Structure formats: structure tokens, C-alpha cells
Amino acid sequence: MGIAGGYPISKEGPPSSGAALEYLARFCSRHRLYGQCSVALVAALYIPLLSGDSISLPVPKLALHYGPSSLSQKSSNLVKEYSDFLSRYMMLSSNVWGMRSLLSSTFFNGEVECNLVSAWLNPIFAVTNPLVQGEKPLTLAKVLGYRQPRLASLWLGAIVVGLANPTIRNIRIGLTATEFNAAAWTGTHQSFITVEPGSNDGQMIRREDECRLLFITACDGYTRPPIHPWKPFGETRLLDAELAVQQHAACRCHCLKYKTWNWNLANGETLEDSGISLMEIGGEFLTQKHKENYYPTQNGSHLFSQVASEAATRGIFGWLRSTGYPANEKPVYRHSWIDIESSDDDDVDINSDSGQEDGCQSSVSQWLSRVN
């Protein structure tokens, strides 16, 4: 028994990957499933992310007439070309957190500071929320794909398997994901940490550059990158920064550059894989004919919410100042979005000895009363 045109079906085991791909190419050519095949491949990348959940797909409508198609050979070759990238697709799919982070990166903008996140995100969600609630997946795919064409196919796959809506909902409440390897593999940015540093005058350093140096130099308490991707605003006096930051502030060359990854083989050996060169996307994802205008239809009050900015500011400053704030940053840590001090201390002059003594005596008196 065999398949017309070549590859016999072996009784000893499954076909090779090359033979299986040939079968798939012929099947797609037979049923004219070229675009659907690409979508199915992207959707399959999310299977590890589903954690065993089932996927509901619409029943396909097969063509009734199987005549020759001018696109048959071209589309069949397109399916076969997947063989050159299957190992990369598998690598990306196995990185569950990385897949989630790529979807989150669509909403990221490295130019936006933490206190302006709401001004950036609110208009976006004013457009996407009605599409999610109105169950308009094709329009949603266009909007998200136009925002970041390199990841357009991933969003289409996420919509197919039902992950797009919960992902957008999580991003809206601040549950974003960052994974630097996945960002490097796709040539995208997910966090300000991976952006190249700027310059300084030797007296002050931008807080975003301070964060980068703290992480890159692996200072105590900063060996993990911040989970909040939005950069902090303002500057820090170099004299108030960590010693490692002071030592490297003038270098202006310390940044993260992706080099390679290693495959750990079953025999104990390691195989270095430098990946593939990122290819620039030719043309636009949406041509002028397909572009549409999308206007917010939700209540305008959502546009003025500051919840996202508050969470982003508290998060990144909590990471940056985990060991404490410099004295001259009192306006920052006293702000209501951060407010690390109790409101009871607002009336106490921190430079007044009498105020400190009165506070201490009051605390001692309360403690003694509880002991008795």
C-alpha cells in the first residue's frame, strides 16, 4: 500500500517528518486549505499553553469541485517551506510563558513612562473591548495585527483556540508577561530593560538607565528583571545610586544583546544554535484597501481612569527602590500611588528631635499598657 506519487506507508512506524509534510502539502492542495493550514499551524503552537483544555473548532466546509488551481503548486511549496522552520516553531511553542509574553508585547510601547501608561492603554482598550464583547474576531485580528504585524499570525492563532479574550482581559488589569528570549527570537520589545541605554552628564542618571545597570550588573536584590515593563520617569543623582551604577554610568554600552541558545542533547552533549536572521516584513500587513477606522464606543469615563498608571508606577518603583529611597525622593515615596509611609507620620517633622521623642514615648506607653 502506498500514496500515489511516492512515499509508501511503512508498517514499521510513522512516516518521517519530510514524508509527513509532503502528505500535508498534498492534502492541503487537494482541499485548497492553504491559508487554513497556516492558521492551524499557529493555533497548534498554543496547545502547551492550554494545559490540557479542549479546543472547539468550527466544522470546515470542503470544496465540492476539485478542479486544477493556478495557486496549487505555489501554495503547496509554501506548506513545504515550513520544514525549514519547524524546529523554531517547536522551540517557541515549548516556551509557554514566552508565547504569553509575545501577546502582551503588542500593547507595549518603550517610549511610554510608567505614570503615563493609562493615557496609552485606555484608548486602545476603548477600541478592543467592544470587539471582544461583540464577538468580532476578524476585526480584532486586523486591529491587533496592524499594531504589530510581526505577531499578527500569533494573534490569529490565539483567537482560534480561544486565548485572545482572556489574554486581553489580563493585560487590561495589569497581568502582563515578559520573557526576553521570546522577544529576541521574534525581534520585538517587551520591556524597557532591553532597550539601549542613553547618556548622562556625570551628575544625574535616568532612572530607566539606573534600572538597566542594576539588573545587568546583578546587584544584590536585582538579579531578576522587573516584572513591570514600563520605564520609570525622572532621574537619580549618581551619588545616591548603587556603587555598581556609579562605576558603569559613563560606559553607555551596557545593554542586553541576544547571542544564541543551546540544545541539551540526550547523550549529554550541547548543540549551539544561533537561530535564523530576522527577516524584514515586506509591505504592510493591511493594505489601504483593507484598512478601517475603529472608534471607541465605550463610556468616555474609562479613558480617564488612572488605575494602570498607578499600578505600573508602584510596581517599577517598588523594584527600583526595594532597598530604600534617597532622602531627596520624598515627593516620590509620599505620593498616593506609592505612599510607603503611614498617613499618621505626615504631621511629624522628620528633622525635629522633639517630634521623634514624642513619637517614641507614645509608642513605649502603648506597649507598656498592653503588657500590663
DRENMI-252439 format. One line per field, with one value per residue (C-alpha): x, y, z; residue number from 0. Coordinates in steps of 0.001 Angstrom, whole numbers, plus 500000, padded with zeros to 6 digits. Each point is the difference from the previous one (the first is absolute). Example, Ala and Ser with C-alpha at 12.3 -4.5 7.8 and 13.67 -1.06 7.14 Angstrom:
xx <- (512300_501370)
yy <- (495500_503440)
zz <- (507800_499340)
num <- (0_1)
//
This chain:
xx <- (500000_501278_499210_499805_503136_502554_500219_498793_498306_502383_498717_502880_499050_498808_501332_503002_499458_500761_497470_497369_500438_499649_496731_498781_500938_498095_496991_499867_500418_497198_497559_501354_500847_503040_499082_498222_503134_502056_497371_499820_503775_499972_497049_501883_502818_497640_499205_502596_498557_496526_501109_497787_496908_498013_499747_496715_500433_497340_499235_501860_498117_501657_500046_497475_502012_503650_501209_503546_501051_502557_501092_500394_503729_500913_497967_501249_503565_499053_498896_503228_502054_498763_502512_502832_498404_498267_502775_499648_496238_500364_502502_497679_496989_501828_500633_496519_500790_501726_496891_497951_502569_499905_496296_500575_502724_497437_498797_503486_501628_503561_499550_497215_500943_498300_497891_498573_499002_496287_500147_501534_497873_496549_499335_501250_497599_497214_500401_500681_497466_496909_501559_500530_496545_498351_501738_501629_503133_500934_499900_501926_502662_500358_500363_502601_501833_500245_501459_502826_500124_502822_497677_496775_499901_500444_496931_498034_501002_499094_496567_499442_500748_498126_502987_499737_497133_501377_503457_498681_498006_503137_502016_497255_500245_503809_500864_502615_502817_503626_502445_503203_500824_496674_500399_503443_498777_497286_501852_497517_500248_498102_501751_502002_502837_500970_500195_503453_501046_500234_502636_500484_501873_502001_497776_496609_498878_496621_498119_499363_503781_500496_497629_501876_503369_498638_498736_502939_502589_497911_500103_498716_496231_499928_500919_496484_498615_497003_496690_498606_501040_499389_502983_500177_499973_502585_503641_502108_503078_502964_501186_496750_500290_501571_503775_499685_497798_502502_502850_498293_497827_502520_500496_496827_500443_498503_496855_498514_500851_498742_502683_498896_498350_501140_498206_500786_500085_499082_503613_501176_501434_499005_499067_500299_497299_500365_496508_499057_500390_496856_498393_498462_496335_499404_497119_497236_497927_496871_499875_498183_497037_499672_500595_497055_499417_499192_498530_499384_496383_500287_499206_502506_500623_502250_502387_500786_500695_503482_499985_502574_502375_499722_500753_502921_501536_499678_501391_503137_500902_499465_502638_502391_499822_499668_502940_498672_499520_502569_499037_499444_497343_497505_497446_500102_499522_497442_497846_496650_500863_502952_499490_502423_499547_496981_497758_500434_503579_499064_499742_503391_502986_502698_502665_498583_501507_497041_497613_501974_500166_496267_499360_502316_498475_496508_501047_501640_496911_497734_502289_500093_496212_499661_502530_498092)
yy <- (500000_503464_503603_500907_501776_498642_499358_496500_499535_498138_497230_500502_503420_503499_501827_502265_503703_500659_497411_501248_503548_498792_498281_503203_502091_497676_499891_503814_500212_497499_501874_503497_500540_502231_502881_497671_497874_502995_500960_496416_499942_503211_498760_496759_502045_500843_496400_499946_503294_498491_497611_497194_502094_498993_502099_500537_500626_500687_497187_500702_500302_497911_501083_498104_500168_499067_501561_501150_503152_502548_500432_496281_499679_503318_499319_496417_501301_502462_497147_498113_503033_499524_497166_502552_501640_497168_499714_503723_499727_497077_501927_502990_497828_498217_503376_500478_503220_501295_499446_501931_502797_500478_500742_502469_501770_501192_502529_501091_503272_500614_503770_500096_500712_498209_502987_500354_496366_500710_502751_497448_496932_501461_501065_496596_498105_502409_498567_496333_499461_500446_497587_497408_500483_500113_496796_501478_497841_500971_503707_499405_498062_502906_502592_498035_498911_503558_501064_497410_498231_497665_498330_500204_496257_499235_502070_498186_496671_501274_501027_496568_498109_502480_501574_503519_501264_498848_501267_503475_499950_499148_502734_502508_499315_500118_496284_500233_497570_500595_497417_501321_496897_500035_503717_499423_497113_502178_503317_501724_502013_499087_502108_503192_497909_498685_503479_501519_502497_503751_502521_501901_503098_498349_501505_498467_496738_499163_497601_497655_499753_499520_497018_498513_500238_498554_496949_499553_500304_497636_502166_498444_499816_500710_496653_499621_502433_502131_498383_503435_500948_503755_502267_502309_503739_502519_499872_498962_501724_497739_500531_498389_496999_496604_499756_497743_502613_502746_497931_499209_503067_501584_496846_500473_496558_497569_498477_496584_498494_496566_497592_496377_497128_496449_496701_497484_496642_496646_498791_502835_502112_503601_501332_503739_501551_503612_500036_501720_503564_502010_500820_503392_499869_501192_502423_500598_497401_501857_501713_503281_498080_497950_502788_501064_502691_498795_502443_499568_499187_499538_502443_502854_499745_496985_502238_501986_497064_500050_496444_498711_502905_499595_496268_500457_502819_498148_496838_501362_502312_497107_498080_502927_501176_496629_500911_503451_503483_502817_502886_502384_497686_500688_501461_496672_497602_502286_500035_498271_497484_498741_501295_497722_501999_500032_503038_500317_501152_502890_502429_499023_502118_497466_502609_500746_498152_500893_498512_496758_499892_500555_497231_497630_500782_499406_496655_498918_500998_497965_496997_500204_500259_496787_498222_500931)
zz <- (500000_499234_499144_496325_498891_502416_503718_500957_503359_502253_502233_502422_501278_499159_496934_500211_500556_496332_498826_502461_498756_496422_500941_501633_496974_497680_502295_500142_496242_499504_502238_499344_503662_499562_502275_502420_500250_501131_502560_501261_500462_502038_502056_500729_501564_502872_500948_502855_501263_500313_502773_498753_499271_496938_496854_498163_496278_497374_497580_496737_496757_497313_496388_497881_496785_499824_496803_499273_501820_498831_503605_500637_499391_501628_503136_500223_499985_502745_502229_499295_501013_503554_500310_500216_503032_501837_502594_500744_500242_502407_502095_500209_500809_502831_501671_501441_501846_496885_497891_502528_500118_496225_500143_502840_498024_497447_502576_501071_498992_501162_499783_502589_503622_502871_501079_496474_499427_500414_497373_497623_500766_500645_496382_498792_502223_499059_496489_500797_502796_497766_497486_502723_501506_496589_498899_496913_499703_496441_500756_503228_498068_497564_502761_501954_496862_498740_503343_499790_496610_501036_502529_498001_499344_503710_500832_497329_501549_503472_498744_498448_503234_502204_501771_498600_502171_503382_499011_499217_503229_502014_498301_500740_503754_499934_499800_497261_499252_498971_498654_498457_497951_498186_499363_498473_497836_498481_499917_502297_503216_503144_502635_500247_501481_496541_498426_499527_502714_499581_501076_503245_501108_502780_502671_499279_498392_498576_502260_497078_499405_503725_499824_497048_501732_503232_498126_497603_502780_502162_503100_503204_499758_496263_498446_498610_497421_500976_499156_499168_496437_500168_500635_503033_499487_501145_501038_502978_501378_499318_503568_501197_497658_500735_499591_496954_498329_500777_498580_496701_499447_497620_497902_497933_498455_502503_498550_499290_496604_499034_498805_499933_501857_500622_499474_502733_498203_501510_499771_502217_497205_499296_496582_499461_497840_498935_498530_496770_498865_500470_496689_499469_499164_496469_499512_502498_501789_498994_496650_499598_498612_503193_502492_502056_502582_503497_502463_503735_500776_503760_502752_499867_503758_499375_498077_503149_502298_501572_501338_497494_500623_503759_499854_497585_502069_503288_498431_498343_502903_502386_498030_499552_503611_501700_502263_500845_498583_499994_502283_497080_498498_502768_497525_498159_502895_501634_496869_500417_497257_502043_503567_501854_503202_502262_499809_503780_499414_497758_502919_501418_498995_499090_500821_503439_502960_502226_497500_499957_503801_500368_497494_501831_503393_498624_498522_503275_501989_497711_500292_503824_500187_497994_502216_503145)
num <- (0_1_2_3_4_5_6_7_8_9_10_11_12_13_14_15_16_17_18_19_20_21_22_23_24_25_26_27_28_29_30_31_32_33_34_35_36_37_38_39_40_41_42_43_44_45_46_47_48_49_50_51_52_53_54_55_56_57_58_59_60_61_62_63_64_65_66_67_68_69_70_71_72_73_74_75_76_77_78_79_80_81_82_83_84_85_86_87_88_89_90_91_92_93_94_95_96_97_98_99_100_101_102_103_104_105_106_107_108_109_110_111_112_113_114_115_116_117_118_119_120_121_122_123_124_125_126_127_128_129_130_131_132_133_134_135_136_137_138_139_140_141_142_143_144_145_146_147_148_149_150_151_152_153_154_155_156_157_158_159_160_161_162_163_164_165_166_167_168_169_170_171_172_173_174_175_176_177_178_179_180_181_182_183_184_185_186_187_188_189_190_191_192_193_194_195_196_197_198_199_200_201_202_203_204_205_206_207_208_209_210_211_212_213_214_215_216_217_218_219_220_221_222_223_224_225_226_227_228_229_230_231_232_233_234_235_236_237_238_239_240_241_242_243_244_245_246_247_248_249_250_251_252_253_254_255_256_257_258_259_260_261_262_263_264_265_266_267_268_269_270_271_272_273_274_275_276_277_278_279_280_281_282_283_284_285_286_287_288_289_290_291_292_293_294_295_296_297_298_299_300_301_302_303_304_305_306_307_308_309_310_311_312_313_314_315_316_317_318_319_320_321_322_323_324_325_326_327_328_329_330_331_332_333_334_335_336_337_338_339_340_341_342_343_344_345_346_347_348_349_350_351_352_353_354_355_356_357_358_359_360_361_362_363_364_365_366_367_368_369_370_371)
//
